[in-house]
Amino acid sequence: MNDELVIAGRAFRSRLIVGTGKYRSFQEMARAHAASGADMVTVAVRRVNLTDRTKESLLDFIDREKIFILPNTAGCYNADEAVRAARLGREVGLSNWVKLEVIGDQQTLFPDTEELIRATQILVKEGFVVLPYTNDDLVVARKLIDAGAAAVMPLGAPIGSGMGIQNHANLRILRERVTEVPMIVDAGVGTASDAAVAMELGADGVLMNTAIAEAQDAVLMAEAMRDGVAAGRKAFLAGRMPKKLYASASSPLSGVVR
């Protein structure tokens, strides 16, 4: 089934986007990336060696012929910090795309939506393709779209929590009301069924890192996430049967000759 994820005019075969942090080794990370089938991975600009090429870097373990690098502004707590990190990523040749994170609370890692919108406005004017990590708030999503965001990326649960999708209703509302750009669930997925649920609710894609990197077998979990995203997408497109209060026989007796 030719069902590509299209963001800012660029098509991706996979609707699963994966990260690069928390793996036990760069080699394990590379194997997990391959097993996931992802063709876009996100890299924290502030946590990677971008200047001293004599030292080993996680970038050495990403096949940039096959995988698109999405720099992110993890660890930034205001718009100015995030804008500087995005500019640095572009200057060193990573990309003019950015997964924009502006954190507002250190314990929950919830976004500072006011600063997030401001950073989006600045970066869009500078020619960046901005994919903002945000909360599951429709009003904020609309403001980000108005600011020029190429996608909206609401959290399913707090970053790294693995709790799964916590607010089904909000994601359903976002799916119905956000039609101009892709909606990608970012953060909170813990296992393959969580990824499937996100896609069944209508997400265009899922971004994850910890759920794969901290699994006992990261490579096998990456494969499971690949399959979960694909299954959830097919179920959404197929359209599930309506829920009913009472039973409905799988083999109706009407029309049966007695």
N, C-alpha and C positions, 0 to 999 in steps of 0.2 A: 504494500500500500504506500503510494507516494504521498506522504503527509508531513511535509517539512515545516519546521518552525521558522518563521520569517520575522526578523527584527531589523528595522531600519533598511529594508530592502535586501538584506543578506539572508540566505537560506541555510539552515542547519538540518542535517539528517536526523539528529537525535534531539529529543525534547528533554533530555537529562543533561544538566550542567553540573559539573563537579568541581571541588576545590583541591587545594594542594597542601593544606596544613594538617598537622597532628599525626602524620604517618610515621611508622617506625623507621622507615628509611626511604630515600628517594627511589630506590629500586622497587620497593613495595608500591609506592605511589604510582610509578609508571605502569606496573602490572594492573593495578586497580583501574587506572584510566583506560587501559586497553579493554579490560573486561566490561567496563561500563558502557562502552560504545559511544561515549560522549565525544563530540567534536568541538566543544568549547569548555575551557577550564578557567577558573578564576584564581588570580595570583595577587596577594597582598603587596602593594608597592612598598610599604614601609618595612616589610619583613623579608625582603629578598636582596641579595647582593647584586646591585646593578652596575657597579663601577669596576671592581677588582676582578677581572676575568681570569686571573691566575688561581682563584679559589673556586672550589666546587659550588655550584648553584643549582637550585631546583630547576631552573630554566634549562639546564643541560639534560634534563630527563623528560622534557616535553618535546615531542616531535611536532615542530611548528609547521611542517608540511601537511600534517593531518589535523592538527588541533589548533583552534583559534584561542589566543590568550585574551582573557578579559581582566584587565587590572582592576583591583578594588582598593578602596580607601579605608580598609579596616584599621581601627585604632584612632580614628579622627573624631574629635569631640566638638568641632564647630565647623562652620562653612569654610572659613579661611584655611584651616588645616587640610580639609578635604580637597579643596581646589588646588592647593600646592601639591598634594600627593598625586592628583590626576595629571597635573602639568608635568611632574617629574616622570611619571610613567610614559607619557607621550614623548618627552624629550629624549629618553633613553631608547626609544624605538619599540616599546611594548605595543601600544595601540592608542588610537584616539577614542576608543570606547572605554567606558568606565562603569564598574559596578559601584555606585555611590553609596557609601555608608557614612552617616553622621550620627554618632551615638549620643544619647541624651542622659543615660543612666548606666553607671558602671556595673551594677549588680545584675540588672535584667538585660542590659544591652539593647533596650528599646531605643528606637530612633528619636532624635530631636527633629520633629517634622518641620518646625519653623526654619531651622538652619538648613535642613535638607532641601526645602523648596528654594531657599536663597542660593544654595550651592548649585542646584539644578539650573536655575536661571543664568547664573554666571557662566557655567561650563557649556551650556547650549549655545550661548552667544559666542563662545570661543571655538565652536565647531566640534565639540565632543558629542558622541553618541552616549547618552546618559541612561543608565538602568538603575534607578534608585531603590534601595532596600527601605521599605516603609512598614507601617502597621496596617491592619486590615480595615482601614477607615476609608469609606467611599469619598468623603469630602476632601481628604488629603490627596487621594488618588486623582481626583479631578483637577486639583490645583497643580499637581505634578505634571499631568498631561498638558494643562494650559501653559506650563513653564517650558514645555518642549521635550519631556521625557519620552524615550523611545520604547519604554515598557514600564509597567509598574510591578514591583516585587514585594507583595505583602508577606509578612511572616505567618507561618502556620502555628508556631509556638516560639518561645524564646530561643535564641541562637544556642546551639549545642545541647539543648535540653532533651531531645529525643522523645518528647511527649506526644508527637503526632499532631494532627490538625485539631485545634481546640475550639474554633468557632466556625462551624460549617455554614451557619446562616450568613455571616459576613462575607465569606468567600463566594457564596451563591449570589449575593447581592452585587458584589464586585463583578462577577462573571456577566451578570445581566446588564450592568450599567457601564462597564468598561469594554468598549468595542473598538475604539480607535487604535489601540496598541495592545501587544500581548500582555497577559497577566501571568506572572511566573511566581509560584510559591517558593519563598526563600526562607529557610530556617525552620527547625523544629521537627523535621522528619527523623524517625528513629529506625524504621524498618520498611520492608518493601510494601506492606499493606498500607502504610501511611502515604507512600508515594502514589499508590493506586487510588486511594481516597481523594487525594488532592486533584488528580487528573479526572476522576469521575465527577468531581464538583465543577469541572470545566476549566481548570488551569491549563494554560497553553504549554507550560513546562514546569519543571521542578529543579531547584538549585539546592545542592546539599554538599556537606563535607564531613562533619563529625560522624554521622551515621555510618559512613563507609570506613573512614580512617580508624575509628575506635572499635569497630567490630572485631570479634576474635579472629575471623578470617576476612580481611578487608577485600581481597580479590573476589571471593565468593559472594560477599555482600554487594559488591559493585555490580556483579552479574545479576543478582536478585533485584537490585534497584532498576537496572535496565529493563528487566522483564516486567516489574511492577508498573513502571511508567508507561510502557507500551500497552499493557493490559488495561490500565485505567483509561488511557486515551481511547482505545477501541470501545470500551464499555460506554464512555460518554458519547461517542459518535453513534453507537448502536441505539442508544436510548433505552434505559431500563424499563421494565414493566412497572405499572403503578403498584404501590403498596396497598394491601387490603387488610381489613380487620378480621375477616373470616376466611376459611379455607375455600379453595377453588380446585376441584378435581383435575388432575393432570390428564385423565382419560374420561371425559364427560360421558354420561350415559344417554344423553339426548341423541336420538337418531339410531340407537342400537336396537336391532331386531331381537325381541325376546322369544 
